[in-house]
Amino acid sequence: MTKVEHLTPHQSREARRLLNWSRVRLAVKSSLGEGTIGDFENGRRIPRSWKLAAMRQALEGAGVVFAVGGPKLSDPPKGEAGTATPDG
């Protein structure tokens, strides 16, 4: 079993921004409560490791890559609504 990489409040906010996701959308995609997402991103509490893993997996599943310089958007899976796309 591999250890889940750490997720910071800043990474979570930045990844949501890249995807144009609200806290509600991340909560739904990770099967967590909106309060859990909000409290984490505002520094009020640190969720249990399985909750952080669910958040990270939802973000990565939508195309976010967590790099040293911060989250970046890779090619999102086809048909994934709510992801940022180039104008065109």
PDB file of N, CA, C and O in Angstrom:
ATOM      1  N   MET A   1       0.851  -1.178   0.000  1.00  0.00           N
ATOM      2  CA  MET A   1       0.000   0.000   0.000  1.00  0.00           C
ATOM      3  C   MET A   1       0.897   1.240   0.000  1.00  0.00           C
ATOM      4  O   MET A   1       1.852   1.315   0.772  1.00  0.00           O
ATOM      5  N   THR A   2       0.594   2.196  -0.852  1.00  0.00           N
ATOM      6  CA  THR A   2       1.415   3.389  -0.949  1.00  0.00           C
ATOM      7  C   THR A   2       0.831   4.513  -0.105  1.00  0.00           C
ATOM      8  O   THR A   2      -0.380   4.596   0.099  1.00  0.00           O
ATOM      9  N   LYS A   3       1.705   5.360   0.371  1.00  0.00           N
ATOM     10  CA  LYS A   3       1.286   6.500   1.173  1.00  0.00           C
ATOM     11  C   LYS A   3       0.731   7.591   0.262  1.00  0.00           C
ATOM     12  O   LYS A   3       1.306   7.887  -0.785  1.00  0.00           O
ATOM     13  N   VAL A   4      -0.372   8.176   0.661  1.00  0.00           N
ATOM     14  CA  VAL A   4      -0.970   9.266  -0.107  1.00  0.00           C
ATOM     15  C   VAL A   4      -0.145  10.529   0.126  1.00  0.00           C
ATOM     16  O   VAL A   4       0.204  10.860   1.259  1.00  0.00           O
ATOM     17  N   GLU A   5       0.152  11.215  -0.946  1.00  0.00           N
ATOM     18  CA  GLU A   5       0.909  12.455  -0.847  1.00  0.00           C
ATOM     19  C   GLU A   5       0.109  13.509  -0.086  1.00  0.00           C
ATOM     20  O   GLU A   5      -1.122  13.503  -0.103  1.00  0.00           O
ATOM     21  N   HIS A   6       0.803  14.383   0.558  1.00  0.00           N
ATOM     22  CA  HIS A   6       0.216  15.452   1.354  1.00  0.00           C
ATOM     23  C   HIS A   6      -0.544  16.436   0.458  1.00  0.00           C
ATOM     24  O   HIS A   6      -0.157  16.673  -0.687  1.00  0.00           O
ATOM     25  N   LEU A   7      -1.617  16.998   0.987  1.00  0.00           N
ATOM     26  CA  LEU A   7      -2.385  18.034   0.301  1.00  0.00           C
ATOM     27  C   LEU A   7      -2.499  19.215   1.252  1.00  0.00           C
ATOM     28  O   LEU A   7      -2.903  19.049   2.403  1.00  0.00           O
ATOM     29  N   THR A   8      -2.146  20.404   0.780  1.00  0.00           N
ATOM     30  CA  THR A   8      -2.234  21.593   1.620  1.00  0.00           C
ATOM     31  C   THR A   8      -3.490  22.386   1.268  1.00  0.00           C
ATOM     32  O   THR A   8      -4.043  22.217   0.181  1.00  0.00           O
ATOM     33  N   PRO A   9      -3.945  23.248   2.177  1.00  0.00           N
ATOM     34  CA  PRO A   9      -5.092  24.099   1.853  1.00  0.00           C
ATOM     35  C   PRO A   9      -4.854  24.940   0.596  1.00  0.00           C
ATOM     36  O   PRO A   9      -5.753  25.099  -0.230  1.00  0.00           O
ATOM     37  N   HIS A  10      -3.652  25.472   0.460  1.00  0.00           N
ATOM     38  CA  HIS A  10      -3.327  26.284  -0.719  1.00  0.00           C
ATOM     39  C   HIS A  10      -3.428  25.446  -1.998  1.00  0.00           C
ATOM     40  O   HIS A  10      -3.990  25.900  -2.994  1.00  0.00           O
ATOM     41  N   GLN A  11      -2.886  24.227  -1.971  1.00  0.00           N
ATOM     42  CA  GLN A  11      -2.955  23.356  -3.144  1.00  0.00           C
ATOM     43  C   GLN A  11      -4.412  23.059  -3.514  1.00  0.00           C
ATOM     44  O   GLN A  11      -4.772  23.044  -4.691  1.00  0.00           O
ATOM     45  N   SER A  12      -5.231  22.826  -2.508  1.00  0.00           N
ATOM     46  CA  SER A  12      -6.637  22.534  -2.744  1.00  0.00           C
ATOM     47  C   SER A  12      -7.331  23.722  -3.416  1.00  0.00           C
ATOM     48  O   SER A  12      -8.031  23.555  -4.415  1.00  0.00           O
ATOM     49  N   ARG A  13      -7.134  24.911  -2.865  1.00  0.00           N
ATOM     50  CA  ARG A  13      -7.742  26.114  -3.451  1.00  0.00           C
ATOM     51  C   ARG A  13      -7.255  26.349  -4.879  1.00  0.00           C
ATOM     52  O   ARG A  13      -8.044  26.654  -5.773  1.00  0.00           O
ATOM     53  N   GLU A  14      -5.943  26.202  -5.080  1.00  0.00           N
ATOM     54  CA  GLU A  14      -5.363  26.457  -6.400  1.00  0.00           C
ATOM     55  C   GLU A  14      -5.853  25.420  -7.409  1.00  0.00           C
ATOM     56  O   GLU A  14      -6.154  25.768  -8.551  1.00  0.00           O
ATOM     57  N   ALA A  15      -5.935  24.170  -7.009  1.00  0.00           N
ATOM     58  CA  ALA A  15      -6.421  23.116  -7.903  1.00  0.00           C
ATOM     59  C   ALA A  15      -7.883  23.368  -8.276  1.00  0.00           C
ATOM     60  O   ALA A  15      -8.270  23.188  -9.431  1.00  0.00           O
ATOM     61  N   ARG A  16      -8.688  23.779  -7.308  1.00  0.00           N
ATOM     62  CA  ARG A  16     -10.091  24.100  -7.609  1.00  0.00           C
ATOM     63  C   ARG A  16     -10.185  25.267  -8.576  1.00  0.00           C
ATOM     64  O   ARG A  16     -11.026  25.275  -9.474  1.00  0.00           O
ATOM     65  N   ARG A  17      -9.317  26.253  -8.389  1.00  0.00           N
ATOM     66  CA  ARG A  17      -9.305  27.413  -9.283  1.00  0.00           C
ATOM     67  C   ARG A  17      -8.978  26.982 -10.712  1.00  0.00           C
ATOM     68  O   ARG A  17      -9.619  27.434 -11.661  1.00  0.00           O
ATOM     69  N   LEU A  18      -7.987  26.113 -10.865  1.00  0.00           N
ATOM     70  CA  LEU A  18      -7.615  25.628 -12.189  1.00  0.00           C
ATOM     71  C   LEU A  18      -8.773  24.903 -12.875  1.00  0.00           C
ATOM     72  O   LEU A  18      -8.965  25.012 -14.086  1.00  0.00           O
ATOM     73  N   LEU A  19      -9.529  24.171 -12.085  1.00  0.00           N
ATOM     74  CA  LEU A  19     -10.652  23.403 -12.625  1.00  0.00           C
ATOM     75  C   LEU A  19     -11.941  24.214 -12.703  1.00  0.00           C
ATOM     76  O   LEU A  19     -12.929  23.775 -13.291  1.00  0.00           O
ATOM     77  N   ASN A  20     -11.916  25.399 -12.104  1.00  0.00           N
ATOM     78  CA  ASN A  20     -13.122  26.217 -11.992  1.00  0.00           C
ATOM     79  C   ASN A  20     -14.204  25.474 -11.192  1.00  0.00           C
ATOM     80  O   ASN A  20     -15.382  25.485 -11.550  1.00  0.00           O
ATOM     81  N   TRP A  21     -13.776  24.837 -10.114  1.00  0.00           N
ATOM     82  CA  TRP A  21     -14.663  24.073  -9.238  1.00  0.00           C
ATOM     83  C   TRP A  21     -14.966  24.869  -7.976  1.00  0.00           C
ATOM     84  O   TRP A  21     -14.092  25.539  -7.427  1.00  0.00           O
ATOM     85  N   SER A  22     -16.176  24.791  -7.535  1.00  0.00           N
ATOM     86  CA  SER A  22     -16.562  25.348  -6.233  1.00  0.00           C
ATOM     87  C   SER A  22     -16.212  24.327  -5.147  1.00  0.00           C
ATOM     88  O   SER A  22     -15.857  23.185  -5.440  1.00  0.00           O
ATOM     89  N   ARG A  23     -16.316  24.753  -3.913  1.00  0.00           N
ATOM     90  CA  ARG A  23     -16.127  23.816  -2.801  1.00  0.00           C
ATOM     91  C   ARG A  23     -17.192  22.728  -2.839  1.00  0.00           C
ATOM     92  O   ARG A  23     -16.926  21.572  -2.513  1.00  0.00           O
ATOM     93  N   VAL A  24     -18.387  23.110  -3.238  1.00  0.00           N
ATOM     94  CA  VAL A  24     -19.485  22.139  -3.322  1.00  0.00           C
ATOM     95  C   VAL A  24     -19.134  21.044  -4.329  1.00  0.00           C
ATOM     96  O   VAL A  24     -19.337  19.859  -4.064  1.00  0.00           O
ATOM     97  N   ARG A  25     -18.611  21.447  -5.479  1.00  0.00           N
ATOM     98  CA  ARG A  25     -18.266  20.453  -6.505  1.00  0.00           C
ATOM     99  C   ARG A  25     -17.177  19.507  -6.006  1.00  0.00           C
ATOM    100  O   ARG A  25     -17.278  18.297  -6.203  1.00  0.00           O
ATOM    101  N   LEU A  26     -16.137  20.040  -5.361  1.00  0.00           N
ATOM    102  CA  LEU A  26     -15.090  19.172  -4.822  1.00  0.00           C
ATOM    103  C   LEU A  26     -15.673  18.249  -3.758  1.00  0.00           C
ATOM    104  O   LEU A  26     -15.316  17.073  -3.693  1.00  0.00           O
ATOM    105  N   ALA A  27     -16.555  18.768  -2.936  1.00  0.00           N
ATOM    106  CA  ALA A  27     -17.184  17.942  -1.907  1.00  0.00           C
ATOM    107  C   ALA A  27     -17.949  16.777  -2.538  1.00  0.00           C
ATOM    108  O   ALA A  27     -17.842  15.640  -2.077  1.00  0.00           O
ATOM    109  N   VAL A  28     -18.714  17.058  -3.583  1.00  0.00           N
ATOM    110  CA  VAL A  28     -19.481  16.005  -4.257  1.00  0.00           C
ATOM    111  C   VAL A  28     -18.535  14.992  -4.897  1.00  0.00           C
ATOM    112  O   VAL A  28     -18.719  13.786  -4.739  1.00  0.00           O
ATOM    113  N   LYS A  29     -17.528  15.474  -5.616  1.00  0.00           N
ATOM    114  CA  LYS A  29     -16.596  14.588  -6.315  1.00  0.00           C
ATOM    115  C   LYS A  29     -15.775  13.728  -5.354  1.00  0.00           C
ATOM    116  O   LYS A  29     -15.351  12.631  -5.717  1.00  0.00           O
ATOM    117  N   SER A  30     -15.547  14.212  -4.138  1.00  0.00           N
ATOM    118  CA  SER A  30     -14.754  13.458  -3.164  1.00  0.00           C
ATOM    119  C   SER A  30     -15.623  12.773  -2.112  1.00  0.00           C
ATOM    120  O   SER A  30     -15.104  12.142  -1.191  1.00  0.00           O
ATOM    121  N   SER A  31     -16.941  12.895  -2.247  1.00  0.00           N
ATOM    122  CA  SER A  31     -17.905  12.293  -1.302  1.00  0.00           C
ATOM    123  C   SER A  31     -17.684  12.774   0.130  1.00  0.00           C
ATOM    124  O   SER A  31     -17.746  11.995   1.081  1.00  0.00           O
ATOM    125  N   LEU A  32     -17.427  14.060   0.258  1.00  0.00           N
ATOM    126  CA  LEU A  32     -17.222  14.689   1.567  1.00  0.00           C
ATOM    127  C   LEU A  32     -18.195  15.849   1.721  1.00  0.00           C
ATOM    128  O   LEU A  32     -18.843  16.258   0.759  1.00  0.00           O
ATOM    129  N   GLY A  33     -18.292  16.371   2.929  1.00  0.00           N
ATOM    130  CA  GLY A  33     -19.130  17.530   3.173  1.00  0.00           C
ATOM    131  C   GLY A  33     -18.446  18.820   2.758  1.00  0.00           C
ATOM    132  O   GLY A  33     -17.222  18.940   2.814  1.00  0.00           O
ATOM    133  N   GLU A  34     -19.253  19.776   2.343  1.00  0.00           N
ATOM    134  CA  GLU A  34     -18.705  21.082   1.970  1.00  0.00           C
ATOM    135  C   GLU A  34     -17.980  21.725   3.150  1.00  0.00           C
ATOM    136  O   GLU A  34     -16.972  22.406   2.961  1.00  0.00           O
ATOM    137  N   GLY A  35     -18.481  21.514   4.357  1.00  0.00           N
ATOM    138  CA  GLY A  35     -17.836  22.060   5.550  1.00  0.00           C
ATOM    139  C   GLY A  35     -16.429  21.528   5.746  1.00  0.00           C
ATOM    140  O   GLY A  35     -15.546  22.255   6.200  1.00  0.00           O
ATOM    141  N   THR A  36     -16.216  20.268   5.406  1.00  0.00           N
ATOM    142  CA  THR A  36     -14.876  19.680   5.515  1.00  0.00           C
ATOM    143  C   THR A  36     -13.912  20.408   4.593  1.00  0.00           C
ATOM    144  O   THR A  36     -12.792  20.737   4.984  1.00  0.00           O
ATOM    145  N   ILE A  37     -14.358  20.657   3.362  1.00  0.00           N
ATOM    146  CA  ILE A  37     -13.506  21.356   2.387  1.00  0.00           C
ATOM    147  C   ILE A  37     -13.234  22.778   2.868  1.00  0.00           C
ATOM    148  O   ILE A  37     -12.086  23.222   2.889  1.00  0.00           O
ATOM    149  N   GLY A  38     -14.285  23.486   3.253  1.00  0.00           N
ATOM    150  CA  GLY A  38     -14.137  24.872   3.697  1.00  0.00           C
ATOM    151  C   GLY A  38     -13.265  25.008   4.930  1.00  0.00           C
ATOM    152  O   GLY A  38     -12.387  25.868   4.984  1.00  0.00           O
ATOM    153  N   ASP A  39     -13.506  24.159   5.924  1.00  0.00           N
ATOM    154  CA  ASP A  39     -12.693  24.221   7.147  1.00  0.00           C
ATOM    155  C   ASP A  39     -11.229  23.933   6.860  1.00  0.00           C
ATOM    156  O   ASP A  39     -10.344  24.569   7.433  1.00  0.00           O
ATOM    157  N   PHE A  40     -10.970  22.976   5.974  1.00  0.00           N
ATOM    158  CA  PHE A  40      -9.590  22.656   5.611  1.00  0.00           C
ATOM    159  C   PHE A  40      -8.933  23.825   4.897  1.00  0.00           C
ATOM    160  O   PHE A  40      -7.835  24.243   5.264  1.00  0.00           O
ATOM    161  N   GLU A  41      -9.599  24.355   3.880  1.00  0.00           N
ATOM    162  CA  GLU A  41      -9.004  25.438   3.102  1.00  0.00           C
ATOM    163  C   GLU A  41      -8.845  26.719   3.901  1.00  0.00           C
ATOM    164  O   GLU A  41      -7.977  27.534   3.590  1.00  0.00           O
ATOM    165  N   ASN A  42      -9.659  26.910   4.916  1.00  0.00           N
ATOM    166  CA  ASN A  42      -9.544  28.103   5.771  1.00  0.00           C
ATOM    167  C   ASN A  42      -8.651  27.877   6.980  1.00  0.00           C
ATOM    168  O   ASN A  42      -8.500  28.774   7.810  1.00  0.00           O
ATOM    169  N   GLY A  43      -8.056  26.696   7.094  1.00  0.00           N
ATOM    170  CA  GLY A  43      -7.124  26.416   8.173  1.00  0.00           C
ATOM    171  C   GLY A  43      -7.765  26.150   9.519  1.00  0.00           C
ATOM    172  O   GLY A  43      -7.086  26.204  10.545  1.00  0.00           O
ATOM    173  N   ARG A  44      -9.060  25.863   9.539  1.00  0.00           N
ATOM    174  CA  ARG A  44      -9.745  25.594  10.809  1.00  0.00           C
ATOM    175  C   ARG A  44      -9.523  24.189  11.321  1.00  0.00           C
ATOM    176  O   ARG A  44      -9.565  23.955  12.528  1.00  0.00           O
ATOM    177  N   ARG A  45      -9.285  23.237  10.406  1.00  0.00           N
ATOM    178  CA  ARG A  45      -9.003  21.868  10.825  1.00  0.00           C
ATOM    179  C   ARG A  45      -8.299  21.113   9.704  1.00  0.00           C
ATOM    180  O   ARG A  45      -8.375  21.484   8.533  1.00  0.00           O
ATOM    181  N   ILE A  46      -7.617  20.051  10.096  1.00  0.00           N
ATOM    182  CA  ILE A  46      -6.972  19.171   9.137  1.00  0.00           C
ATOM    183  C   ILE A  46      -7.773  17.875   9.110  1.00  0.00           C
ATOM    184  O   ILE A  46      -7.853  17.176  10.121  1.00  0.00           O
ATOM    185  N   PRO A  47      -8.364  17.547   7.970  1.00  0.00           N
ATOM    186  CA  PRO A  47      -9.161  16.324   7.879  1.00  0.00           C
ATOM    187  C   PRO A  47      -8.304  15.071   8.064  1.00  0.00           C
ATOM    188  O   PRO A  47      -7.081  15.115   7.929  1.00  0.00           O
ATOM    189  N   ARG A  48      -8.959  13.969   8.372  1.00  0.00           N
ATOM    190  CA  ARG A  48      -8.280  12.682   8.471  1.00  0.00           C
ATOM    191  C   ARG A  48      -7.632  12.360   7.129  1.00  0.00           C
ATOM    192  O   ARG A  48      -8.041  12.869   6.085  1.00  0.00           O
ATOM    193  N   SER A  49      -6.623  11.511   7.180  1.00  0.00           N
ATOM    194  CA  SER A  49      -5.849  11.217   5.970  1.00  0.00           C
ATOM    195  C   SER A  49      -6.708  10.654   4.838  1.00  0.00           C
ATOM    196  O   SER A  49      -6.448  10.956   3.673  1.00  0.00           O
ATOM    197  N   TRP A  50      -7.714   9.853   5.146  1.00  0.00           N
ATOM    198  CA  TRP A  50      -8.542   9.288   4.079  1.00  0.00           C
ATOM    199  C   TRP A  50      -9.378  10.368   3.401  1.00  0.00           C
ATOM    200  O   TRP A  50      -9.696  10.252   2.217  1.00  0.00           O
ATOM    201  N   LYS A  51      -9.736  11.415   4.139  1.00  0.00           N
ATOM    202  CA  LYS A  51     -10.485  12.519   3.538  1.00  0.00           C
ATOM    203  C   LYS A  51      -9.579  13.347   2.631  1.00  0.00           C
ATOM    204  O   LYS A  51      -9.987  13.757   1.545  1.00  0.00           O
ATOM    205  N   LEU A  52      -8.349  13.590   3.081  1.00  0.00           N
ATOM    206  CA  LEU A  52      -7.388  14.303   2.231  1.00  0.00           C
ATOM    207  C   LEU A  52      -7.114  13.499   0.960  1.00  0.00           C
ATOM    208  O   LEU A  52      -6.993  14.060  -0.129  1.00  0.00           O
ATOM    209  N   ALA A  53      -7.019  12.179   1.115  1.00  0.00           N
ATOM    210  CA  ALA A  53      -6.782  11.312  -0.041  1.00  0.00           C
ATOM    211  C   ALA A  53      -7.959  11.394  -1.018  1.00  0.00           C
ATOM    212  O   ALA A  53      -7.750  11.438  -2.230  1.00  0.00           O
ATOM    213  N   ALA A  54      -9.180  11.414  -0.510  1.00  0.00           N
ATOM    214  CA  ALA A  54     -10.363  11.512  -1.371  1.00  0.00           C
ATOM    215  C   ALA A  54     -10.372  12.833  -2.132  1.00  0.00           C
ATOM    216  O   ALA A  54     -10.717  12.868  -3.313  1.00  0.00           O
ATOM    217  N   MET A  55      -9.990  13.923  -1.457  1.00  0.00           N
ATOM    218  CA  MET A  55      -9.935  15.226  -2.114  1.00  0.00           C
ATOM    219  C   MET A  55      -8.885  15.214  -3.224  1.00  0.00           C
ATOM    220  O   MET A  55      -9.147  15.634  -4.351  1.00  0.00           O
ATOM    221  N   ARG A  56      -7.708  14.733  -2.886  1.00  0.00           N
ATOM    222  CA  ARG A  56      -6.618  14.714  -3.857  1.00  0.00           C
ATOM    223  C   ARG A  56      -6.970  13.825  -5.056  1.00  0.00           C
ATOM    224  O   ARG A  56      -6.712  14.198  -6.200  1.00  0.00           O
ATOM    225  N   GLN A  57      -7.551  12.666  -4.800  1.00  0.00           N
ATOM    226  CA  GLN A  57      -7.920  11.754  -5.878  1.00  0.00           C
ATOM    227  C   GLN A  57      -8.969  12.379  -6.797  1.00  0.00           C
ATOM    228  O   GLN A  57      -8.912  12.200  -8.014  1.00  0.00           O
ATOM    229  N   ALA A  58      -9.923  13.108  -6.226  1.00  0.00           N
ATOM    230  CA  ALA A  58     -10.936  13.780  -7.047  1.00  0.00           C
ATOM    231  C   ALA A  58     -10.289  14.833  -7.944  1.00  0.00           C
ATOM    232  O   ALA A  58     -10.627  14.946  -9.123  1.00  0.00           O
ATOM    233  N   LEU A  59      -9.368  15.594  -7.385  1.00  0.00           N
ATOM    234  CA  LEU A  59      -8.687  16.639  -8.150  1.00  0.00           C
ATOM    235  C   LEU A  59      -7.799  16.034  -9.241  1.00  0.00           C
ATOM    236  O   LEU A  59      -7.804  16.492 -10.383  1.00  0.00           O
ATOM    237  N   GLU A  60      -7.041  15.002  -8.873  1.00  0.00           N
ATOM    238  CA  GLU A  60      -6.175  14.347  -9.855  1.00  0.00           C
ATOM    239  C   GLU A  60      -7.007  13.661 -10.941  1.00  0.00           C
ATOM    240  O   GLU A  60      -6.621  13.662 -12.110  1.00  0.00           O
ATOM    241  N   GLY A  61      -8.134  13.084 -10.564  1.00  0.00           N
ATOM    242  CA  GLY A  61      -9.011  12.436 -11.533  1.00  0.00           C
ATOM    243  C   GLY A  61      -9.578  13.408 -12.555  1.00  0.00           C
ATOM    244  O   GLY A  61      -9.954  13.014 -13.659  1.00  0.00           O
ATOM    245  N   ALA A  62      -9.637  14.682 -12.179  1.00  0.00           N
ATOM    246  CA  ALA A  62     -10.134  15.720 -13.088  1.00  0.00           C
ATOM    247  C   ALA A  62      -9.015  16.354 -13.901  1.00  0.00           C
ATOM    248  O   ALA A  62      -9.262  17.248 -14.710  1.00  0.00           O
ATOM    249  N   GLY A  63      -7.772  15.891 -13.689  1.00  0.00           N
ATOM    250  CA  GLY A  63      -6.679  16.380 -14.517  1.00  0.00           C
ATOM    251  C   GLY A  63      -5.644  17.240 -13.826  1.00  0.00           C
ATOM    252  O   GLY A  63      -4.751  17.771 -14.486  1.00  0.00           O
ATOM    253  N   VAL A  64      -5.739  17.395 -12.500  1.00  0.00           N
ATOM    254  CA  VAL A  64      -4.747  18.201 -11.782  1.00  0.00           C
ATOM    255  C   VAL A  64      -3.508  17.344 -11.502  1.00  0.00           C
ATOM    256  O   VAL A  64      -3.612  16.188 -11.092  1.00  0.00           O
ATOM    257  N   VAL A  65      -2.342  17.938 -11.732  1.00  0.00           N
ATOM    258  CA  VAL A  65      -1.068  17.311 -11.406  1.00  0.00           C
ATOM    259  C   VAL A  65      -0.433  18.174 -10.328  1.00  0.00           C
ATOM    260  O   VAL A  65      -0.274  19.382 -10.506  1.00  0.00           O
ATOM    261  N   PHE A  66      -0.071  17.558  -9.215  1.00  0.00           N
ATOM    262  CA  PHE A  66       0.556  18.296  -8.123  1.00  0.00           C
ATOM    263  C   PHE A  66       2.059  18.268  -8.321  1.00  0.00           C
ATOM    264  O   PHE A  66       2.717  17.255  -8.081  1.00  0.00           O
ATOM    265  N   ALA A  67       2.597  19.409  -8.766  1.00  0.00           N
ATOM    266  CA  ALA A  67       4.020  19.554  -9.062  1.00  0.00           C
ATOM    267  C   ALA A  67       4.693  20.391  -7.986  1.00  0.00           C
ATOM    268  O   ALA A  67       4.026  21.005  -7.153  1.00  0.00           O
ATOM    269  N   VAL A  68       6.018  20.410  -8.013  1.00  0.00           N
ATOM    270  CA  VAL A  68       6.793  21.162  -7.024  1.00  0.00           C
ATOM    271  C   VAL A  68       6.392  22.628  -6.998  1.00  0.00           C
ATOM    272  O   VAL A  68       6.277  23.204  -5.916  1.00  0.00           O
ATOM    273  N   GLY A  69       6.178  23.243  -8.132  1.00  0.00           N
ATOM    274  CA  GLY A  69       5.820  24.655  -8.212  1.00  0.00           C
ATOM    275  C   GLY A  69       4.360  24.951  -7.934  1.00  0.00           C
ATOM    276  O   GLY A  69       3.950  26.112  -7.949  1.00  0.00           O
ATOM    277  N   GLY A  70       3.575  23.929  -7.682  1.00  0.00           N
ATOM    278  CA  GLY A  70       2.151  24.100  -7.434  1.00  0.00           C
ATOM    279  C   GLY A  70       1.335  23.266  -8.402  1.00  0.00           C
ATOM    280  O   GLY A  70       1.872  22.719  -9.366  1.00  0.00           O
ATOM    281  N   PRO A  71       0.037  23.169  -8.147  1.00  0.00           N
ATOM    282  CA  PRO A  71      -0.819  22.367  -9.017  1.00  0.00           C
ATOM    283  C   PRO A  71      -0.854  22.910 -10.437  1.00  0.00           C
ATOM    284  O   PRO A  71      -0.844  24.120 -10.664  1.00  0.00           O
ATOM    285  N   LYS A  72      -0.896  21.981 -11.387  1.00  0.00           N
ATOM    286  CA  LYS A  72      -1.000  22.331 -12.801  1.00  0.00           C
ATOM    287  C   LYS A  72      -2.098  21.466 -13.398  1.00  0.00           C
ATOM    288  O   LYS A  72      -2.440  20.416 -12.856  1.00  0.00           O
ATOM    289  N   LEU A  73      -2.637  21.912 -14.503  1.00  0.00           N
ATOM    290  CA  LEU A  73      -3.701  21.181 -15.175  1.00  0.00           C
ATOM    291  C   LEU A  73      -3.124  20.403 -16.343  1.00  0.00           C
ATOM    292  O   LEU A  73      -2.533  20.980 -17.256  1.00  0.00           O
ATOM    293  N   SER A  74      -3.301  19.083 -16.309  1.00  0.00           N
ATOM    294  CA  SER A  74      -2.927  18.256 -17.454  1.00  0.00           C
ATOM    295  C   SER A  74      -4.156  18.135 -18.332  1.00  0.00           C
ATOM    296  O   SER A  74      -5.124  18.870 -18.140  1.00  0.00           O
ATOM    297  N   ASP A  75      -4.138  17.245 -19.268  1.00  0.00           N
ATOM    298  CA  ASP A  75      -5.315  17.026 -20.105  1.00  0.00           C
ATOM    299  C   ASP A  75      -6.387  16.349 -19.274  1.00  0.00           C
ATOM    300  O   ASP A  75      -6.190  15.221 -18.823  1.00  0.00           O
ATOM    301  N   PRO A  76      -7.537  17.020 -19.056  1.00  0.00           N
ATOM    302  CA  PRO A  76      -8.607  16.408 -18.266  1.00  0.00           C
ATOM    303  C   PRO A  76      -9.246  15.262 -19.024  1.00  0.00           C
ATOM    304  O   PRO A  76      -9.220  15.238 -20.254  1.00  0.00           O
ATOM    305  N   PRO A  77      -9.824  14.304 -18.296  1.00  0.00           N
ATOM    306  CA  PRO A  77     -10.523  13.209 -18.972  1.00  0.00           C
ATOM    307  C   PRO A  77     -11.636  13.758 -19.859  1.00  0.00           C
ATOM    308  O   PRO A  77     -12.272  14.756 -19.519  1.00  0.00           O
ATOM    309  N   LYS A  78     -11.867  13.115 -20.979  1.00  0.00           N
ATOM    310  CA  LYS A  78     -12.920  13.565 -21.894  1.00  0.00           C
ATOM    311  C   LYS A  78     -14.272  13.468 -21.212  1.00  0.00           C
ATOM    312  O   LYS A  78     -14.557  12.513 -20.490  1.00  0.00           O
ATOM    313  N   GLY A  79     -15.100  14.478 -21.456  1.00  0.00           N
ATOM    314  CA  GLY A  79     -16.444  14.484 -20.905  1.00  0.00           C
ATOM    315  C   GLY A  79     -16.522  14.991 -19.477  1.00  0.00           C
ATOM    316  O   GLY A  79     -17.594  14.945 -18.874  1.00  0.00           O
ATOM    317  N   GLU A  80     -15.430  15.468 -18.923  1.00  0.00           N
ATOM    318  CA  GLU A  80     -15.432  15.977 -17.549  1.00  0.00           C
ATOM    319  C   GLU A  80     -15.914  17.408 -17.566  1.00  0.00           C
ATOM    320  O   GLU A  80     -15.170  18.316 -17.939  1.00  0.00           O
ATOM    321  N   ALA A  81     -17.142  17.612 -17.170  1.00  0.00           N
ATOM    322  CA  ALA A  81     -17.731  18.954 -17.140  1.00  0.00           C
ATOM    323  C   ALA A  81     -17.171  19.736 -15.974  1.00  0.00           C
ATOM    324  O   ALA A  81     -16.798  19.159 -14.953  1.00  0.00           O
ATOM    325  N   GLY A  82     -17.111  21.039 -16.123  1.00  0.00           N
ATOM    326  CA  GLY A  82     -16.672  21.907 -15.035  1.00  0.00           C
ATOM    327  C   GLY A  82     -15.186  22.105 -14.995  1.00  0.00           C
ATOM    328  O   GLY A  82     -14.677  22.675 -14.030  1.00  0.00           O
ATOM    329  N   THR A  83     -14.460  21.658 -16.004  1.00  0.00           N
ATOM    330  CA  THR A  83     -13.028  21.870 -16.026  1.00  0.00           C
ATOM    331  C   THR A  83     -12.709  23.079 -16.880  1.00  0.00           C
ATOM    332  O   THR A  83     -13.445  23.415 -17.807  1.00  0.00           O
ATOM    333  N   ALA A  84     -11.616  23.722 -16.559  1.00  0.00           N
ATOM    334  CA  ALA A  84     -11.198  24.894 -17.306  1.00  0.00           C
ATOM    335  C   ALA A  84     -10.766  24.451 -18.705  1.00  0.00           C
ATOM    336  O   ALA A  84     -10.081  23.439 -18.856  1.00  0.00           O
ATOM    337  N   THR A  85     -11.165  25.202 -19.713  1.00  0.00           N
ATOM    338  CA  THR A  85     -10.764  24.908 -21.084  1.00  0.00           C
ATOM    339  C   THR A  85     -10.316  26.191 -21.747  1.00  0.00           C
ATOM    340  O   THR A  85     -10.785  27.274 -21.399  1.00  0.00           O
ATOM    341  N   PRO A  86      -9.399  26.071 -22.712  1.00  0.00           N
ATOM    342  CA  PRO A  86      -8.955  27.287 -23.417  1.00  0.00           C
ATOM    343  C   PRO A  86     -10.090  27.886 -24.243  1.00  0.00           C
ATOM    344  O   PRO A  86     -10.971  27.172 -24.721  1.00  0.00           O
ATOM    345  N   ASP A  87     -10.055  29.183 -24.399  1.00  0.00           N
ATOM    346  CA  ASP A  87     -11.038  29.846 -25.256  1.00  0.00           C
ATOM    347  C   ASP A  87     -10.789  29.450 -26.687  1.00  0.00           C
ATOM    348  O   ASP A  87      -9.644  29.316 -27.121  1.00  0.00           O
ATOM    349  N   GLY A  88     -11.848  29.269 -27.404  1.00  0.00           N
ATOM    350  CA  GLY A  88     -11.587  28.935 -28.777  1.00  0.00           C
ATOM    351  C   GLY A  88     -12.758  28.490 -29.441  1.00  0.00           C
ATOM    352  O   GLY A  88     -12.709  28.164 -30.627  1.00  0.00           O
TER     353      GLY A  88
END
